[in-house]
Structures are given as structure tokens and as C-alpha cells.
């Protein structure tokens, strides 16, 4: 995130005005350069009441407690992901894996790449979201830790999102 602060400083130094399309393009290029230089990270990772229908349209869930057969919905907003260009089209996104742990970090379950959150665009969008739906009906009542293992599809970068849950 420190690299975004550097981008903000660059943007602040640019002579921006509403009438200057050139200045806006320069500002966007500086922001995109900072975005591409940043490591893969997750700006937002929250439990939600249902899958979001669009970017930043999530309805956050009030708690991390779930009934045994209740689906678990998670909303993600990654940043710093890469772009793989081919034929004028950029592929970007994440491959998502899952680990379920006890609070003492004992692994109970692991699955690599169970979900593909990728998209394509002629531009390089920096606002991207993902919906993750988990059905963990085999878990007994108790406390657990979910680890979402995120692999950038356009680079070797990875990130992990850790979210404690309670099955009641």
C-alpha cells in the first residue's frame, strides 16, 4: 500500500484540470504504473449476506457465525494484480484455494484452485471484485479459521486472506 501513497504524490504534482484530457491520461498512467508495481493484496475481504452484483455493491454480514448448513459468502476486492496481454486483450484475476484450520492452526482441509475469478478486457481495470461461496456442511459446531489462498493468474504473486468463523 506504500506504493499507492507514492502514486498519490505523483498525481498531486500533475497539473490537473477538468478541461485537460491530456492531464487526466497522464494521471491515469501514473496510477496504473503504481497499481502494477504494487504487490498483490486484498483491499476488502468481508462476509456478506449474498453474492455482490457488482463492484462495491456488497452487503456486509453482521457476524462471522454460521449455521452448519448455511452457505458462507465472501466478497473480495484485490489490488496489485497483474495483466497478461495477448492479442490486445488483458487477462487478469485470481485462482482461489482454501484451507480450513483449527484456531491452533491444525489443517483440517485444503483445496488448491477451487475457484477461478478471471476476466478479460482491452483496458487494464483496477476495480475488480470476486464472490466466493463456500458450502461447509461437514463442519461440526466450533471455531475455525478460513484461509483463502489467492494466486494471481497473470504473475507469480500470491496473497492469503485469513477469516475466523464460528459454526453454531
Secondary structure, DSSP 4 states (H G I P E B T S, - for coil): -HHHHHHHHHHHHS---TT-HHHHHHHHHHHHHHHHHSPPEEEEEEEESS--SSTT---B-S-SEE-TT--EEEEEEEES---EEETTEEEEEEEEEEEEE-TT--EEEEEEEEEEEEEEESS--S---EEEEE--TTPPSEEEEEEEEEEETTSS-EEEEEEEEEE-
